[in-house]
Amino acid sequence: HMSPPEVRLEAEDKAILVHISPPGQDGNMWALEKPSFSYTIRIWQKSSSDKKTINSTYYVEKIPELLPETTYCLEVKAIHPSLKKHSNYSTVQCISTT
């Protein structure tokens, strides 16, 4: 079983930076496996249910070309392809672009 990744959001002008830590207590449990993870990010406008999916292998993913002064929500799932494991999605977090 893999716990969801830790996620921290940072708003920019028309963009959101998504900081992702590997699953486990402070990312330590899977520290040696860090390069092996990929992530699925689901993002949507808070006022909409239309979700966009982004696949990433980075620990900081910039999601550009968003609307200014708009609230977006997202959740992230960790995937370890070689072990054929994945986590549940992280807790939904919302942030407004500037």
C-alpha positions in Angstrom: 0.0 0.0 0.0 1.2 3.5 -0.9 0.0 6.6 0.8 -0.8 9.7 -1.4 2.0 12.2 -2.1 2.4 15.4 -0.1 1.3 18.4 -2.1 1.9 22.1 -1.7 0.5 24.7 -4.0 1.9 28.1 -5.0 -0.1 30.7 -7.0 1.5 32.7 -9.8 0.0 35.0 -12.4 -2.1 32.7 -14.6 -0.2 29.6 -13.3 0.0 27.3 -10.3 3.2 25.6 -9.1 2.5 22.1 -7.7 5.3 20.9 -5.3 5.1 17.1 -4.9 6.8 15.0 -2.3 6.9 11.2 -2.7 4.5 9.1 -0.6 5.2 8.2 3.0 6.2 10.1 6.1 8.0 13.2 4.7 8.8 11.2 1.6 11.4 9.1 3.5 9.8 5.7 3.1 10.3 5.8 -0.6 13.4 8.1 -0.7 15.5 5.6 -2.7 12.7 5.2 -5.2 12.2 8.9 -5.8 13.4 8.8 -9.5 11.0 5.9 -10.2 7.7 7.8 -9.4 5.4 9.5 -11.8 2.4 11.6 -10.9 -1.1 12.1 -12.2 -2.4 15.6 -11.4 -6.1 16.3 -11.8 -7.0 20.0 -11.9 -10.3 21.8 -12.4 -11.9 25.2 -11.9 -13.7 25.2 -8.6 -16.9 26.4 -10.3 -16.7 23.5 -12.8 -16.6 19.7 -12.8 -14.6 19.5 -16.0 -11.3 17.9 -14.9 -8.0 18.1 -16.8 -5.4 15.4 -16.2 -1.6 16.1 -16.4 1.0 13.4 -16.1 4.3 14.4 -14.6 7.6 13.0 -13.5 8.7 16.2 -11.8 8.6 17.2 -8.2 7.6 20.8 -9.1 5.1 21.0 -12.0 4.1 24.4 -13.4 0.6 24.5 -14.7 0.5 27.5 -17.1 -2.1 29.3 -19.1 -4.7 29.5 -16.4 -7.2 32.2 -16.0 -6.2 35.1 -13.6 -8.0 35.5 -10.3 -9.7 32.1 -10.6 -9.8 29.4 -8.0 -8.6 26.0 -9.1 -8.7 22.7 -7.2 -6.4 19.8 -7.7 -5.4 16.4 -6.4 -2.3 14.2 -7.1 -1.8 10.5 -7.3 1.7 8.8 -7.1 2.5 5.9 -9.5 5.4 3.5 -9.3 5.4 1.8 -12.7 8.0 -0.9 -12.0 6.4 -2.0 -8.8 3.0 -1.7 -10.4 1.7 0.3 -7.4 -0.2 3.6 -7.1 -1.6 5.7 -4.3 -5.0 7.1 -3.9 -5.4 10.8 -4.8 -4.2 13.3 -2.3 -6.6 15.5 -0.4 -8.2 18.1 -2.7 -6.6 21.5 -2.4 -7.8 24.8 -3.9 -5.8 27.9 -4.7 -6.6 31.2 -6.6 -4.3 32.5 -9.3 -3.2 36.1 -8.9 
